[in-house]
Amino acid sequence: MAEQDKDSALTFFQDRYELDESRLSDVLDTTLEREVDYADLYFEYSTQDSVAIEEGIVKSGSRHLEQGVGVRAVCGERQGYAHSDEINPASMQLAANTARSISQNSAKQGAVAVGRGNDAVSNLYPVAMSPTDVAVEQKIDLISQMDIYARAIDPRIKQVSASVITQHRSILIANSDGQLVGDVQPLVRLNIQLLVEDAKLGTREMGYQGMGGRYEFEKLTSPDMWKPLVDEAARVAILNLGAEDCPAGAMNVVLGPGWPGILLHEAIGHGLEGDFNRKGTSAFSEMLGKRVASEGVTVVDDGTLAHRRGSINVDDEGTPSKKNVLIDDGILVGYMTDRLNARLMGTEPTGNGRRESYADLPMPRMTNTFMLAGEEDPADVLSSVDNGIYAVSFGGGQVDITSGKFVFSVSEAYKIENGRVGAPVKGATLIGNGPDVLKRVSRIGNDLELDQGVGTCGKDGQSVPVGVGLPTIRLDQITVGGTQG
Amino acid sequence: MSASNEVATRSSESIVEQALDTTLRAGADSADIVLVRGRSLEARVRDETVEFVKQAQEQVLGIRVLMQGEGGMKTAVTSTSDLATPAIEQMARETVALARATEADPAAGLPEDGFATHLPDLNLVEPSDRDTQVDVRIEDARAAERAARAYDERITNSEGSQVGSDFSTIAYGNSNGFVGQYESASHSLFSEPIAGSGENMQRDYWMTAARKLAELDSPEEVGSLAAERAVRRLNARQVSTTVVPVIFESMLAAGLIRQLAALVSGYSVYRESSFLCDKLGEVIAAPSVTIIDDGRLPGGLGSKPFDGEGLPTRRNVLVENGKLNTWLLDSYSGRKLGFPSTGNASRGAGSPPGVGTTNLWLEPGNESLDDIIARTDRGLLVTELLGMGFNPVTGDYSRGAAGLWIEGGEIAYPVEEITIAGHFGKMLEEIDAIGSELLWMGSVAAPAVRIASMTVAGE
């Protein structure tokens, strides 16, 4: 118990900013002097460190410290929000006065009694040592080893850059229901980028790989972790040196396992966020209970996976994270919500109310979004396609929530010719329609993989870490954008 | 009185000077400090409801320390939003320790000289705008929302109309003797209506942004333009895969220019991560293409009197009649490539200097968009691009698109769920029409451009 207390977010905030229960109650009481449905205070203290190597030189190290408080007053579907990067009684009261101005009517609501509070009950990501407390020399040592190793892989490798980023984020949420909950969220990330050149072909390509999650920095230092990462970056970059231009048009596409799960994130995940559906602006509005995918397709958003990048003990409104089924055997069964949208939609919050920082309002956001495995051997999925594209990895993607149209860029792909994987192709883009694409799933492999911990999702200018996952699947007749008509 | 109130009443320059002094006393061989302080408000109205009102005070101080190493300088950068003296003292010590742990880089260091001596008033803030009440801006959002919904009965819904205003003071100082500060503001209004219903639903947006409230386009104009754009997308279809001329609307042509600027940024060039990295002095675009970056346009959203290293901003002609004239440089990337800085250092409090554009534009031609469409027998007018399908190393370009199909020199019908693809270098060379109307989207502007041929993929 004492052991846990030492790292408790609650203890940290109480000690550093003298935030005891009565002080928190006072600020909440100020917001409740107006007629509001709900109010919350969000405290954040985070440290982010990074070191990077480029041209064989560890050129720079960085450390950033961010602290602040956001006060929110919710009245119907209206929200008043004020934040400050100073955490003291005066700044909190000022923020509370500003936030409550969303409501014009005064009220004499009962005083809030903020509870004793605790950190999230479960801890999905305990670490023996915070990654930001690890000496910078150890981080420099790791990226230097990666640099030397990468340069020796192949003479075509011209430029190597590697970086490690570590984060330690403590949050504390107090709300007008009297809840008080804290969380400490560690995050590590390792990146490698290679530029390769084939002098004979006169071509250059870039290879990039990354991995990370909510675990100890120590884990990254194992050569079993970082060597395969560097090898993979080199393999893909060199492969693309000889890749052909991608054919264009509608064709059958097989997606490899893991990171291609970004398809789920873009094509359907955003469309199932509660805010868009409450307002009726999503292509998925009013489709609950309807078929949106082929039989056998089950998609979940699960914030409770241990040590994953997209996992959270509690969301940024204090709701514990959950495993939420979004699509069950092809039928749309649930949306992801925060408190505001759950209340307005008459449902329970799903633990998806997230924000980038104290300077932002929470919104429904994804955590780790993936499709459950099917039963087929991935080799059979591939050989079922006569001619098409085998897409193994992707760059970024984007979706238009309203029309449902999504797009994503392929970073490693091959032609499939007569059921066999053929020549690598480059520059491909897949485009489709969210409510329609999962109906095109005709085969599902038994090889579900989650990505390596690199996803960052942007919405309304806010970035949050997320995860995705997919087994090998076949999609029938998807539009592939390329230059070869 | 709390410590924070003491900070609030001090001038930015004096905080910078003190932090610089603290950092040098902590052992830094040289250093620079950047301080950004501001206040902002944002609000969104959806239909008649104020969805949110957000107000904030923000401040962040960035410290860069340079330590003399063997054959170069060692660097570290830190930032903190806690400006109390003990917090800055601790951060300064940590920055020095962190810099000692990194390795010497022959190109690292502050600019030696050439700092901005005269700081012109670039008209970046209207003092009376500071007193604007939040309700006034909310009324702008309401007016845009009403105009959008009244434009056409097919406008059924919206993601809302949003306003923002922020005022900031940016101060910078370094141990080579420069200290300066400037004030700026920016105001914006954005409207995103939705047309249609069920499976035939389309959104689009329009926006306006300026340094002064009085320079914003009217809310009615923003709302109705946004609505017009959403409505014209209804009943969009796919087209068959083909190769045709593609016209980029001004807004999207500005995106192309922004991508070009990234390709000629000194960092992309010395890292060889740009396919243009060996093309300085060569013709890279059609002869009609001239692209300018100018940090001193009065009232420009990208204007500033000095850059992120204290050097004066200036006018740089990046591409002149198709020829690549210069890279965009700060002092570091300049040293790597053997040129002086072009005054394009950008610097956030939390990051080391990098290269950024100021006010960037493509010089207009003398043909209206309507004329360009009229002399396009069959082609695509792109009105929206999706995704990030651009590889700067190879120039391969392939993006999701929506727009209007052109047949016989006229707009025929809206299209979507298509991609446009080509090679960025070839696209620049194949620009065969440039519109006459320059549209600013924030700090970047372009007229419409037509590219002679691209692959459009659909059914």
Interface residues (C-beta under 8 A of the other chain):
Chain A: V51 E54 I57 V58 K59 S60 G61 S62 R63 H64 L65 E66 Q67 G68 G76 E77 R78 Q79 G80 Y81 A82 H83 S84 D85 E86 N88 A90 S91 T98 S101 I102 V136 E137 I140 K158 Q159 S161 L195 E197 T203 R204 E205 M206 D245 C246 A248 G249 A250 K279 G280 T281 A283 E286 A359 L361 G395 G396 G397 Q398 V399 D400 I401 T402 S403 K405 F406 V407 F408 S409 K426 G427 A428 T429 I431 G432 N433 P435 T479 V480 G481 G482 T483 Q484 G485
Chain B: S2 S4 N5 R46 T49 V50 E51 F52 V53 K54 Q55 A56 Q57 E58 Q59 V60 T75 A76 V77 T78 S79 T80 S81 D82 M91 E94 T95 L98 A99 A101 T102 E103 A104 D105 A108 N157 S158 E159 I194 G198 E199 M201 Q202 R203 R233 A236 Q238 T241 T242 V243 R271 E272 S273 F275 G350 S351 P352 E384 L386 G387 M388 G389 N391 V393 T394 D396 Y397 S398 R399 G400 A402 E416 E417 I418 T419 I420 A421 G422 H423 T455 A457 G458 E459
